[in-house]
Amino acid sequence: MSTLKAVRGTRDLLPPETALWTRIEETARRVFARYNFGEIRTPVFEDTSLFARSVGEETDIVSKEMYTWEDRARAASEKAQSLTLRPENTAGVVRAYIEHKLGETGQLQKLFYIGPQFRRERPQKGRYRQFSQIGAEVIGPQSSGSESPLRDAEILEMLATLLDELGISGWTLHINSVGSSADRAHYNEVLRAALVDLAPKMCVDCQRRAVTNPLRVLDCKVPEDQPIIETLPKIVDSLDEESKQHLAAVTAALDAAGVPYTRNHRLVRGLDYYTRTTFEFTHGGLGAQNALLGGGRYDGLSEAIGGPKAPGIGFAMGEDRLVLTLQAQEAAQAEKIDAYIAPLGESLNPAALALARELRRAGLSVELGDGSFRLKKSFEAADKAARRIVILGEDELQSGILTVKDFATGTQTKVPRAELAEFLRKPGGE
């Protein structure tokens, strides 16, 4: 009988990596709370038409990547309903905004979510068929200020703060505008005309997109297509004056807040509902697929799925890519526990347990070794799990002076038991 394994494109998350996931999510929750965001939790599957009408029927997500099935568990007289595992969360949040009449409060809705999404795409590093996203949306009636460029700038400043507090350094913010829906439609026609002669020289996907959704050609990552893409018309030349002023106001607010950014005229994002501001944060530690997160404004999305006018802006970040970035920066080292207690002999096991209880009650994370281990084995186990090892022999037990070794520096220190907890709270390497 063959051994059962996780389905291709999915994976199990195990300790100690899950500790890093937890830290990312806890940091996000703390930052969001400071910006007055509240959590929303929507179902993991929705009516398929929600994504067809919002994301766009000609996008790769809807045409090739969604997990869809017919729900036949309804009355025989009713037509089977087509359901889809959510490939992204913005559409579901806007659907909930409409269904629960949140716009009638007249207040700006600032909502965040953390949860799984599903896309049938080719698995690769940092990209899975079931993946977890952290995202947020700011949406409301025009009277709430939801259309203001200040909302765009605040989202971007919050994301810069979140990445900094996660310890991710060296990120780059790319920003652009895809203009109003009219600007976007005009630019699509400009691109379609420009691609008539160029598309046959490009990849198969770009040849298809040149007809169905020309804007997506700009998302192509095929190296051989990049010189051709560089010759295509820029969307900035198709923007109306109002869209240009909106982008100028966003960048002025970012300048005032000291948030660095780069204008990227090729950044359009892949979903049909985007209008005006689009953005991505990238990081060099991720290689060619270097996007950490992205998002943009979607002023017409609510109307597209049958709701009232409700301008909005949001983003989504894949947790897998955040984890990869932090691991690339050796942040996983910071996830080691505070100490490993190594008793020198089985007779010292009870005393080691008492010491571990004392340190844990002081708020420290502690792993407990066993006196049956040879000292070399204890050191090997401790080096994998903890920043420091605390050696507990008969001399240490009698004198109350513990021997502590710091693995980062290699230094060994004698520490009075009464001062041990405070000593172990200090960052490793000091």
C-alpha positions as CSV (number, residue, x, y, z in Angstrom):
1,M,0.0,0.0,0.0
2,S,1.4,3.4,-1.0
3,T,2.1,6.0,1.7
4,L,-0.4,8.9,1.7
5,K,1.2,12.3,1.3
6,A,-0.1,15.9,1.2
7,V,-1.7,16.8,-2.1
8,R,0.7,18.4,-4.7
9,G,0.8,22.1,-4.2
10,T,-0.1,21.9,-0.5
11,R,2.1,21.3,2.6
12,D,2.2,20.8,6.3
13,L,3.6,23.6,8.5
14,L,5.6,22.2,11.4
15,P,7.6,23.7,14.3
16,P,9.8,25.6,14.5
17,E,8.6,27.3,11.3
18,T,5.1,27.7,12.7
19,A,6.5,30.0,15.4
20,L,7.6,32.4,12.6
21,W,4.2,32.3,11.0
22,T,2.6,33.1,14.4
23,R,5.0,36.0,15.0
24,I,4.1,37.4,11.5
25,E,0.4,37.2,12.2
26,E,0.7,38.6,15.7
27,T,2.8,41.6,14.5
28,A,0.2,42.2,11.7
29,R,-2.6,42.3,14.2
30,R,-0.8,44.7,16.5
31,V,0.0,47.1,13.6
32,F,-3.6,46.9,12.2
33,A,-5.0,47.7,15.6
34,R,-3.0,50.9,15.8
35,Y,-4.5,52.0,12.5
36,N,-8.0,51.2,13.7
37,F,-8.6,48.1,11.5
38,G,-11.0,45.4,12.6
39,E,-10.9,41.7,11.6
40,I,-13.4,40.3,9.1
41,R,-13.8,36.5,8.5
42,T,-15.5,35.5,5.3
43,P,-16.3,31.9,4.0
44,V,-13.6,30.1,2.2
45,F,-15.9,29.4,-0.7
46,E,-18.3,31.8,-2.6
47,D,-20.7,31.8,-5.5
48,T,-18.5,31.5,-8.6
49,S,-20.2,34.5,-10.2
50,L,-18.7,36.7,-7.5
51,F,-15.2,36.2,-8.9
52,A,-16.2,36.2,-12.5
53,R,-17.9,39.6,-12.1
54,S,-15.1,41.1,-9.8
55,V,-11.8,39.6,-10.7
56,G,-12.6,39.4,-14.5
57,E,-13.6,36.4,-16.7
58,E,-10.5,36.9,-18.9
59,T,-8.0,36.9,-16.0
60,D,-5.8,33.8,-15.5
61,I,-7.3,33.4,-12.0
62,V,-10.9,33.0,-13.3
63,S,-10.1,31.3,-16.6
64,K,-7.5,28.8,-15.4
65,E,-6.8,28.7,-11.7
66,M,-10.0,28.5,-9.7
67,Y,-11.3,25.4,-7.8
68,T,-14.9,25.3,-8.8
69,W,-17.7,22.6,-8.4
70,E,-21.4,22.3,-8.7
71,D,-23.2,22.1,-5.4
72,R,-26.0,19.6,-5.9
73,A,-27.0,19.4,-2.2
74,R,-30.1,21.6,-2.9
75,A,-33.7,20.9,-3.6
76,A,-34.4,18.9,-6.8
77,S,-36.4,21.8,-8.2
78,E,-33.5,24.2,-7.9
79,K,-30.6,24.7,-10.3
80,A,-27.3,23.5,-9.0
81,Q,-25.2,26.4,-7.7
82,S,-21.6,26.9,-8.9
83,L,-19.2,27.4,-6.0
84,T,-15.6,28.3,-5.9
85,L,-12.8,28.1,-3.2
86,R,-11.8,31.7,-2.9
87,P,-8.7,32.6,-5.0
88,E,-8.5,36.0,-3.3
89,N,-10.3,37.7,-0.5
90,T,-11.1,41.3,-1.6
91,A,-14.3,40.2,-3.6
92,G,-15.6,38.4,-0.5
93,V,-15.0,41.3,1.8
94,V,-16.8,43.7,-0.6
95,R,-19.6,41.1,-0.9
96,A,-19.9,41.1,2.9
97,Y,-19.8,44.9,2.9
98,I,-22.8,45.0,0.6
99,E,-24.7,42.1,2.2
100,H,-24.5,43.5,5.7
101,K,-25.2,47.1,4.5
102,L,-22.1,48.5,6.1
103,G,-22.3,51.5,3.9
104,E,-25.5,52.6,5.6
105,T,-23.4,53.5,8.7
106,G,-21.9,56.3,6.7
107,Q,-18.5,55.4,8.3
108,L,-15.3,54.3,6.7
109,Q,-14.8,50.6,7.0
110,K,-11.3,49.5,7.8
111,L,-11.2,45.7,7.7
112,F,-8.4,43.1,7.7
113,Y,-8.3,39.3,7.2
114,I,-5.9,36.4,7.7
115,G,-6.6,33.1,6.1
116,P,-6.2,30.5,3.3
117,Q,-6.8,31.1,-0.5
118,F,-6.8,28.6,-3.3
119,R,-5.5,28.7,-6.8
120,R,-4.8,25.8,-9.3
121,E,-1.4,27.0,-10.5
122,R,2.0,25.4,-11.0
123,P,3.6,25.1,-7.5
124,Q,7.0,26.8,-7.1
125,K,9.1,28.3,-4.4
126,G,6.9,30.4,-2.1
127,R,3.8,29.7,-4.3
128,Y,1.3,26.9,-3.4
129,R,-2.2,25.9,-4.4
130,Q,-3.4,26.5,-0.9
131,F,-1.7,29.6,0.5
132,S,-2.3,32.0,3.4
133,Q,-2.8,35.7,2.9
134,I,-2.8,38.7,5.2
135,G,-4.8,41.6,3.7
136,A,-6.8,44.7,4.5
137,E,-9.5,46.8,2.8
138,V,-10.6,50.4,3.3
139,I,-14.0,50.9,1.8
140,G,-17.0,53.2,2.4
141,P,-19.4,55.7,0.8
142,Q,-17.8,58.7,-0.8
143,S,-19.0,60.9,2.1
144,S,-16.7,58.9,4.4
145,G,-13.6,60.0,2.5
146,S,-13.0,56.6,1.0
147,E,-12.0,58.1,-2.4
148,S,-9.4,60.4,-0.9
149,P,-5.7,59.8,-2.0
150,L,-4.9,60.1,1.7
151,R,-6.4,56.7,2.2
152,D,-4.0,55.3,-0.4
153,A,-1.0,56.9,1.3
154,E,-2.1,55.7,4.8
155,I,-2.3,52.1,3.6
156,L,1.2,52.4,2.0
157,E,2.6,54.0,5.2
158,M,1.0,51.2,7.3
159,L,2.6,48.6,5.1
160,A,6.0,50.2,5.4
161,T,5.6,50.2,9.2
162,L,4.5,46.5,9.2
163,L,7.5,45.4,7.1
164,D,9.8,47.4,9.3
165,E,8.4,45.9,12.5
166,L,8.6,42.4,11.0
167,G,12.3,43.0,10.6
168,I,12.2,43.0,6.8
169,S,14.8,45.4,5.5
170,G,15.7,46.4,2.0
171,W,12.1,46.4,0.6
172,T,11.2,48.6,-2.4
173,L,7.7,50.2,-2.9
174,H,6.7,50.4,-6.5
175,I,3.7,52.7,-7.3
176,N,1.7,53.5,-10.4
177,S,-1.8,54.6,-11.5
178,V,-4.0,52.7,-14.0
179,G,-6.4,55.6,-14.0
180,S,-10.2,55.6,-14.1
181,S,-12.2,52.9,-15.7
182,A,-12.4,55.1,-18.8
183,D,-8.6,55.6,-18.7
184,R,-8.1,51.9,-18.4
185,A,-10.4,51.1,-21.3
186,H,-8.7,53.6,-23.5
187,Y,-5.2,52.3,-22.6
188,N,-6.4,48.7,-23.3
189,E,-7.3,49.8,-26.9
190,V,-4.0,51.6,-27.3
191,L,-2.1,48.4,-26.2
192,R,-4.3,46.1,-28.3
193,A,-3.3,48.2,-31.4
194,A,0.3,48.2,-30.5
195,L,0.4,44.5,-29.9
196,V,-1.0,43.5,-33.3
197,D,2.4,43.3,-34.9
198,L,4.4,42.5,-31.7
199,A,2.3,39.7,-30.0
200,P,3.3,37.0,-32.6
201,K,6.9,37.5,-31.4
202,M,5.9,36.9,-27.7
203,C,5.1,33.9,-25.5
204,V,1.8,32.0,-26.0
205,D,0.2,33.6,-23.0
206,C,1.0,37.1,-24.2
207,Q,-0.4,36.2,-27.7
208,R,-3.7,35.2,-26.0
209,R,-3.7,38.2,-23.6
210,A,-3.1,40.6,-26.5
211,V,-6.6,39.9,-27.7
212,T,-8.5,39.1,-24.4
213,N,-6.8,41.3,-21.8
214,P,-3.9,43.4,-23.2
215,L,-3.1,45.0,-19.8
216,R,-2.0,41.5,-18.6
217,V,0.8,41.5,-21.1
218,L,2.6,44.0,-18.9
219,D,2.6,41.3,-16.1
220,C,4.6,38.8,-18.3
221,K,7.7,37.5,-16.6
222,V,9.2,35.7,-19.6
223,P,12.7,37.2,-20.0
224,E,12.7,37.1,-23.8
225,D,9.5,39.2,-23.8
226,Q,10.8,42.1,-21.7
227,P,12.6,44.1,-24.4
228,I,9.3,44.1,-26.4
229,I,7.3,45.1,-23.3
230,E,9.6,48.0,-22.8
231,T,8.7,49.4,-26.2
232,L,4.9,49.4,-25.5
233,P,3.0,52.7,-24.8
234,K,2.9,53.7,-21.1
235,I,-0.4,54.1,-19.2
236,V,0.7,57.5,-17.8
237,D,0.1,58.9,-21.3
238,S,-3.6,57.7,-21.2
239,L,-4.4,59.2,-17.8
240,D,-6.9,62.0,-17.5
241,E,-6.1,65.1,-15.4
242,E,-8.1,63.9,-12.3
243,S,-6.2,60.6,-12.2
244,K,-2.8,62.4,-12.5
245,Q,-3.8,64.7,-9.6
246,H,-4.8,61.8,-7.5
247,L,-1.5,60.1,-7.9
248,A,0.4,63.3,-7.3
249,A,-1.5,63.7,-4.0
250,V,-0.6,60.1,-3.0
251,T,3.1,60.6,-3.6
252,A,3.0,64.0,-1.9
253,A,1.6,62.4,1.3
254,L,4.2,59.7,1.1
255,D,7.0,62.3,0.8
256,A,5.6,64.1,3.8
257,A,5.6,60.8,5.8
258,G,9.1,59.9,4.7
259,V,8.0,56.7,2.9
260,P,10.4,55.9,0.0
261,Y,8.9,54.7,-3.3
262,T,9.7,54.2,-7.0
263,R,7.4,55.1,-9.9
264,N,6.9,52.0,-12.0
265,H,5.0,52.8,-15.2
266,R,4.6,49.0,-16.0
267,L,2.9,48.1,-12.8
268,V,-0.8,47.4,-13.6
269,R,-1.6,44.4,-11.3
270,G,-3.6,41.4,-12.8
271,L,-7.2,41.9,-11.6
272,D,-9.8,43.8,-13.6
273,Y,-11.2,45.7,-10.6
274,Y,-8.2,48.0,-10.1
275,T,-8.5,51.7,-10.7
276,R,-6.0,54.5,-10.1
277,T,-3.4,53.6,-7.5
278,T,-1.7,50.3,-7.9
279,F,1.4,49.2,-5.8
280,E,3.8,46.4,-5.0
281,F,6.4,45.9,-2.3
282,T,9.3,43.8,-3.6
283,H,12.4,42.3,-1.9
284,G,15.7,41.2,-3.5
285,G,15.9,38.1,-1.3
286,L,13.0,36.4,-3.2
287,G,14.8,36.1,-6.6
288,A,13.0,36.6,-9.9
289,Q,9.5,36.3,-8.3
290,N,10.3,39.2,-5.9
291,A,6.9,40.6,-5.0
292,L,6.2,40.5,-1.2
293,L,2.7,42.0,-1.5
294,G,0.6,44.1,-3.7
295,G,-2.7,45.9,-4.0
296,G,-4.5,48.9,-5.3
297,R,-7.6,51.0,-5.5
298,Y,-11.0,49.5,-6.7
299,D,-13.5,52.3,-6.9
300,G,-16.0,50.5,-9.1
301,L,-15.9,47.0,-7.5
302,S,-19.0,47.4,-5.3
303,E,-21.1,48.4,-8.2
304,A,-19.7,45.6,-10.4
305,I,-21.2,43.0,-8.0
306,G,-24.5,44.7,-7.5
307,G,-23.8,47.1,-4.6
308,P,-23.8,50.8,-4.0
309,K,-21.0,53.1,-5.0
310,A,-18.3,52.5,-2.4
311,P,-14.7,53.5,-3.4
312,G,-12.0,51.3,-1.8
313,I,-8.4,50.4,-1.6
314,G,-6.7,47.2,-0.3
315,F,-3.8,44.9,-0.4
316,A,-2.9,41.2,0.1
317,M,0.4,39.7,1.2
318,G,1.3,36.0,0.9
319,E,2.6,34.7,4.3
320,D,4.8,32.1,2.5
321,R,6.8,34.9,0.9
322,L,7.2,36.8,4.1
323,V,8.5,33.7,5.8
324,L,11.0,33.1,3.0
325,T,12.2,36.7,3.2
326,L,12.7,36.6,7.0
327,Q,14.5,33.2,6.7
328,A,16.7,34.7,4.0
329,Q,17.6,37.4,6.5
330,E,18.4,34.7,9.1
331,A,15.5,35.9,11.2
332,A,14.7,32.3,12.0
333,Q,17.6,32.4,14.4
334,A,15.6,34.9,16.5
335,E,12.9,32.3,16.8
336,K,15.0,30.0,19.0
337,I,13.8,29.6,22.5
338,D,15.5,31.4,25.4
339,A,17.3,28.4,27.1
340,Y,18.0,24.7,27.2
341,I,18.6,23.2,30.7
342,A,21.1,20.4,30.7
343,P,21.2,18.4,34.0
344,L,24.5,16.5,34.5
345,G,23.1,13.2,35.6
346,E,19.7,11.6,36.1
347,S,19.7,12.4,39.8
348,L,19.5,16.1,38.8
349,N,16.4,15.7,36.7
350,P,14.0,16.8,39.5
351,A,16.1,19.9,40.2
352,A,16.2,20.7,36.4
353,L,12.4,20.5,36.2
354,A,12.1,22.8,39.2
355,L,14.5,25.3,37.5
356,A,12.6,25.0,34.2
357,R,9.3,25.7,36.0
358,E,10.8,28.8,37.7
359,L,12.1,30.2,34.4
360,R,8.9,29.5,32.5
361,R,6.9,31.2,35.2
362,A,9.1,34.2,34.6
363,G,7.9,34.2,31.0
364,L,10.9,32.5,29.4
365,S,10.7,29.8,26.8
366,V,12.7,26.8,28.0
367,E,13.5,23.3,26.8
368,L,14.3,20.6,29.3
369,G,17.1,18.1,28.7
370,D,17.6,14.8,30.4
371,G,20.4,13.7,32.8
372,S,20.8,10.5,30.9
373,F,22.2,12.5,28.0
374,R,26.0,12.8,27.5
375,L,27.0,16.5,27.7
376,K,28.0,16.5,24.0
377,K,24.4,15.3,23.1
378,S,22.9,18.0,25.3
379,F,25.0,20.7,23.6
380,E,24.0,19.4,20.2
381,A,20.3,19.4,21.1
382,A,20.6,22.8,22.8
383,D,22.3,24.4,19.8
384,K,19.5,23.5,17.5
385,A,16.7,24.7,19.8
386,A,17.9,27.5,22.0
387,R,20.1,30.6,22.1
388,R,21.8,29.5,25.4
389,I,22.4,26.3,27.4
390,V,22.1,26.3,31.2
391,I,24.3,23.6,32.7
392,L,23.1,22.2,36.0
393,G,25.5,20.0,37.8
394,E,26.0,19.2,41.5
395,D,28.3,22.2,42.0
396,E,25.8,24.6,40.4
397,L,23.0,23.2,42.5
398,Q,24.9,23.6,45.7
399,S,26.4,27.0,45.0
400,G,23.4,28.5,43.3
401,I,25.7,29.8,40.5
402,L,24.6,28.5,37.1
403,T,26.9,28.0,34.0
404,V,25.4,29.6,30.9
405,K,26.8,29.3,27.4
406,D,25.7,31.7,24.6
407,F,25.8,29.9,21.2
408,A,26.1,33.1,19.1
409,T,29.2,34.4,20.8
410,G,30.6,31.2,22.3
411,T,31.0,32.9,25.7
412,Q,30.4,31.1,29.0
413,T,29.2,33.0,32.0
414,K,28.6,32.2,35.7
415,V,25.2,33.6,36.7
416,P,23.6,33.6,40.2
417,R,20.2,31.7,40.1
418,A,18.4,34.8,41.4
419,E,19.6,36.7,38.3
420,L,19.2,33.9,35.8
421,A,15.8,34.9,34.4
422,E,16.9,38.5,33.8
423,F,20.1,37.4,32.1
424,L,18.3,35.0,29.8
425,R,15.9,37.8,28.7
426,K,18.8,39.7,27.1
427,P,19.0,39.1,23.3
428,G,21.4,36.3,22.3
429,G,24.9,37.4,21.4
430,E,25.3,40.1,24.0
